[in-house]
C-alpha cells in the first residue's frame, strides 16, 4: 500500500505580496531595551507567519512619548554614546541623561532599534519604517495606526 505524501514547502514572500500595517506604540515608562527589541521584531516582520528574511515584510511603527522612556539601574549616567567627527582625535561622547534632557530625546530609541536591525540596505529600508516622536502628537492619524500594547509582547 503506497501512499503519496506531498511535502508542503515553505513559501517565500515577494515585496509586492507583503501586507504592511501601521502600529502605534506609547513608550512612556517602558524600559528602553525591551521596547527596542519588540520594535525591531515588528519592523523586520518576525511577528508574522509570513516572515521572509530577505524581504521588507514588517509593519510601519509610530512611537510616541519618546522622552518618557525608562532606563534601569545607573544607565542614565553610565551609558555613553560615542560618535566620531572624522578628524584625528575627534571622538565625542555623551551620556544618556544629556540626550534625554536635550533637544532630541528620540535619538536614544532610534539608536537602540538601529543597533538591533541587521546592517545593510534591507536594514536601512526597514529602519525608515519607524517614526519616533517626543510628545503624544503624531501626524500619522490618516493611516489609522493600530495601538499596540507592549506589555503583551515583552
C-alpha positions, -999 to 999 in steps of 0.1 A, spaced: 0 0 0 18 31 -12 5 65 -2 20 95 -18 29 122 6 32 157 -8 55 178 12 44 213 18 70 238 10 77 270 28 66 298 7 88 329 3 71 362 0 79 388 -26 79 425 -17 47 430 -36 28 404 -16 38 418 18 9 434 37 22 462 58 1 477 87 7 507 109 13 502 146 13 529 174 34 523 205 34 545 236 70 545 250 62 561 284 75 542 313 88 513 292 123 500 296 144 510 266 159 476 257 126 458 259 110 484 238 138 483 212 136 445 209 99 445 203 100 473 178 129 457 159 109 425 156 79 444 143 100 463 118 115 431 105 82 413 104 93 384 126 59 385 144 41 374 112 38 338 100 48 350 65 82 363 77 108 362 49 144 372 59 153 389 26 121 409 21 108 441 39 76 425 52 75 443 86 50 469 97 53 506 100 58 517 136 50 550 152 65 556 187 51 584 208 63 599 242 100 590 234 113 614 261 95 593 288 113 560 281 129 544 312 164 532 317 171 508 346 199 510 371 225 537 367 223 537 329 212 573 327 246 583 339 268 553 329 255 546 294 277 566 270 271 572 233 302 578 211 305 594 177 334 605 156 339 637 138 361 622 111 392 641 122 421 625 141 413 625 178 378 636 171 359 611 193 330 627 211 309 612 239 276 620 257 257 601 283 220 591 281 208 616 306 221 645 285 204 631 254 171 625 271 171 660 287 184 676 255 168 688 222 164 653 206 155 627 232 141 604 205 178 596 195 181 571 223 152 550 209 164 554 173 200 542 182 187 513 203 165 500 175 191 507 148 216 485 166 191 456 167 183 457 130 207 439 106 232 462 88 228 467 51 204 480 25 174 460 38 180 470 74 182 507 64 149 503 45 132 486 75 145 513 98 130 540 77 96 525 85 99 537 121 87 572 131 96 584 166 80 615 183 87 632 216 52 641 225 19 624 223 10 640 190 19 625 156 10 633 120 0 597 111 -37 597 121 -47 593 84 -31 558 84 -52 549 114 -24 530 133 -34 501 155 -25 507 191 -1 480 203 2 472 240 39 464 246 32 446 279 17 416 260 48 413 238 75 415 264 
